[in-house]
Amino acid sequence: MRSAARTASVTAPIPHLPDQSGRLAVVTGANSGIGYVTARELARLGAHVVLACRSPERGRSALRRLLTEVPGAQADLRRLDLASLSSIRSFAESLDHDRLDLLVNNAGVAMVPLAWTADGFESQFGINHLGAFALTGLLLPRLLAAPDPRVVTVSSEGQRFARFDLDNLNAERRYRTAFAYVQSKRANLYFSTELQRRVDAAGLRLRSMAVAPGLTRTNVLTGGAHSERGRLYATLTRLLTRLAFRPTPEGAKTSLYAAASPHLPGGSYVVPDGILQLRGEPVLRRRERAMRDTVTARRLWQLSEQLTEVHYDLHPVMAHSTRRHAVRRPLPHRGPA
């Protein structure tokens, strides 16, 4: 009865998703936008949701809002800064649950000016890809302890336009804002599909999915580093998103579908079914060049392990261990001190 009541009251984009009671979900970037809607609707479906947020203040505000909108929800807040490998490790080590059923790698930045993470990575590559890669690897033992674990990684419809350059992932030669963004989102898709190939080879049950939300109204183009771009930028961007982008709950459709649809196979890429994947209902995208590019995906995986020092031990006998090298390798190109 509770499941039917919850489903009937869902204001979210995807009706008729199954009850999620008893499942534990971590959603990164859950203080606003697609991440908040994803966390709220998973909580409405009965999941215990951990809001993983960079800003404690904004995270507390989001948690209060969620508990108001979904009375009786099971939700709590943990600090996580994907621009810091130290913060990612602290989050993974302090998560006080032995099992994790669902990880939604939602947090990210978009089209920001050139900046560097705490570990010297270009911020879009460092946060959007390396942060998600490290977090997933460090949470892997808890994911593999769940009976039906999933990892959902938010890519972008813009990844189709990426010119993926393994020799310029960290702005070694040049930096162009939009190109760096779509390249980081292509990396998300490479990571998601390569993770599925590796767990399949090891005979493990985990399902890894990637999603594209479509054009969606969030603060990803106005918050964070964009807040320093001035009043004209903020005004024009807000006007553009209001006119051309769809409401945030619409953009959360693909994430929710990938997170909770029971029969979705691992390795799926879920996108809106409209023109250019900009809007519409969730659908599986089966013909995507990046999903078949195993060579680049494998090279990116190896590079990501080297840069983050997070190694996925996915052999069946060692399936529940994730190790970190004791010797710290020199980092690649760093920003100015």
Secondary structure, 3 states (H helix, E strand, C coil): CHHHHHHHHCCCCCCCCCCCCCCEEEEECCCCHHHHHHHHHHHHCCCEEEEEECCHHHHHHHHHHHHHHCCCCEEEEEECCCCCHHHHHHHHHHCCCCCCCEEEECCCCCCCCCCECCCCCEHHHHHHHHHHHHHHHHCHHHHHCCCCCEEEEECCHHHHHCCCCCCCCCCCCCCCHHHHHHHHHHHHHHHHHHHHHHHHHCCCCCEEEEECCCCECCCCCCCHHHHHCCHHHHHHHHHHHHHHCECHHHHCHHHHHHHHCCCCCCCCEEEECCHHHCCCCEEECCCCHHHHCHHHHHHHHHHHHHHHCEEEECCHHHCCEEEECCCCCCCCCCCCC
